[in-house]
Amino acid sequence: MEQKLPGDLLGKLFGEAVPGLQLFCLERWQSLHETEARVQLSESGVHPLTLAELEVYGVDLEELRRLELGYGWTKGSPRLRERIAQLYRETVEPEGVIVANGSAEANLVAAASIVSPGDTVVVDMPNYMQLPGLLKWLGAKVVHLWRRPPTWSFPLSEAVEILRKSRPKALFVTDPNNPTGAYMSRMEMEELAVEAEKTGTTLVFDEVYWGSELGDPRPSILEIAGPERAVSVSGLSKVYGLPGLRIGWAAGSKEMAERMWSVKDYTTIAPSRLSDHIASIILEPGNVERLRERARSIVRRNLEALRTLLGDRSDILEPHWPRAGAYVLARVPWSRDTLALSYALYTGHGILVNPGECFELPGYLRIGVGQKPGDFNNSIEELLAALEKLRSG
Ligand SMILES: Cc1ncc(COP(=O)(O)O)c(C=O)c1O
């Protein structure tokens, strides 16, 4: 397959945003194409809910009409922070929680609150890539710790070795992992926590896909390592199907939350008052499990459909079947230039997937599996037909 990229696309995806800050390839790829794509297979969360659908979860739409849209609470309302603390089975206090505009902002304030120029930090790879980019910009010496196929599981013994050798300030892990859908076991987390305690390393886990596990449920790192050793970032965008609320959070010790709150004064001041109100209802205990189950059942059905539709055609696409998340990382056995392939899928067929190049994984595509199940089947049929066509040139 020979595909031409427009001259400026590489610069738009892989240049620098400002000196020292590399462009965020994945988010830029999405921003450039997602609103125009006819077939949407690039999202990493499950199909979003409407405001009207939230009524069954206890959101009173009449009450929303009367809500005064002031600034609200800059670190999140006490009610919302209490609900978030409950998710961690009381291992954090509400005072250890900062509500942010998405887990993206929570990652930023967490990283900026922990890392100083010259610090050695370790980062999980492959990754959503926000943290690898930010950490470098903050002036840290960044060590990449790669998960590898075929399991893509967290390389625990390598991590322990690096911790012992370099005593890094922090280890940033995205688990459940984006883009591989692999996740750590309780035992692995426990071993990592013991080691981090010895080396004084803070464990910063982006757990935005927490609750989407298709196998054994996974605890949060906070429940394992405690708030003095760990920070958990999460939010409502992926598993809860509410990315438009822009509600995320970072949770840890009270001292860490104080520091993150001070950084947040410089970023967005406060989460939206409207979103804070809705989120505090959505995170009531009965709703949490219900929404997590909604996500898992959408993903299970779509994965099953993908298995059936793909059949034995692993010569077209070799999926790594995920254990969590709402996406599949798939190897393309016939092309390493998956950026050109993704661009051809988009321009020639209106199909949007994510090129592996945005995860430093040429030869792979990340395909969303969180769509409405009926729509998903049609989208995958179109994708497979388009891939066949492109392969035969
Ligand atoms: C691992 C990870 N962290 C954070 C984010 C940002 O999500 P949001 O800011 O919508 O919560 C994403 C989005 O794809 C992600 O995959």
Ligand as a Chemical Component Dictionary entry (heavy atoms), coordinates in Angstrom:
data_LIG
# 
_chem_comp.id                   LIG 
_chem_comp.type                 NON-POLYMER 
_chem_comp.pdbx_formal_charge   0 
_chem_comp.three_letter_code    LIG 
# 
loop_
_chem_comp_atom.comp_id 
_chem_comp_atom.atom_id 
_chem_comp_atom.alt_atom_id 
_chem_comp_atom.type_symbol 
_chem_comp_atom.charge 
_chem_comp_atom.model_Cartn_x 
_chem_comp_atom.model_Cartn_y 
_chem_comp_atom.model_Cartn_z 
_chem_comp_atom.pdbx_ordinal 
LIG C1 C1 C 0 -5.265  7.663  30.075 1  
LIG C2 C2 C 0 -6.042  8.931  29.865 2  
LIG N1 N1 N 0 -5.944  9.914  30.762 3  
LIG C3 C3 C 0 -6.622  11.061 30.642 4  
LIG C4 C4 C 0 -7.439  11.282 29.546 5  
LIG C5 C5 C 0 -8.192  12.582 29.449 6  
LIG O1 O1 O 0 -9.532  12.376 29.730 7  
LIG P1 P1 P 0 -10.523 13.450 30.350 8  
LIG O2 O2 O 0 -9.782  14.723 30.517 9  
LIG O3 O3 O 0 -11.636 13.553 29.390 10 
LIG O4 O4 O 0 -10.951 12.868 31.670 11 
LIG C6 C6 C 0 -7.566  10.295 28.561 12 
LIG C7 C7 C 0 -8.404  10.501 27.361 13 
LIG O5 O5 O 0 -8.353  9.789  26.401 14 
LIG C8 C8 C 0 -6.855  9.086  28.738 15 
LIG O6 O6 O 0 -6.936  8.086  27.854 16 
# 
loop_
_chem_comp_bond.comp_id 
_chem_comp_bond.atom_id_1 
_chem_comp_bond.atom_id_2 
_chem_comp_bond.value_order 
_chem_comp_bond.pdbx_ordinal 
LIG C1 C2 SING 1  
LIG C2 N1 SING 2  
LIG C2 C8 DOUB 3  
LIG N1 C3 DOUB 4  
LIG C3 C4 SING 5  
LIG C4 C5 SING 6  
LIG C4 C6 DOUB 7  
LIG C5 O1 SING 8  
LIG O1 P1 SING 9  
LIG P1 O2 DOUB 10 
LIG P1 O3 SING 11 
LIG P1 O4 SING 12 
LIG C6 C7 SING 13 
LIG C6 C8 SING 14 
LIG C7 O5 DOUB 15 
LIG C8 O6 SING 16 
# 
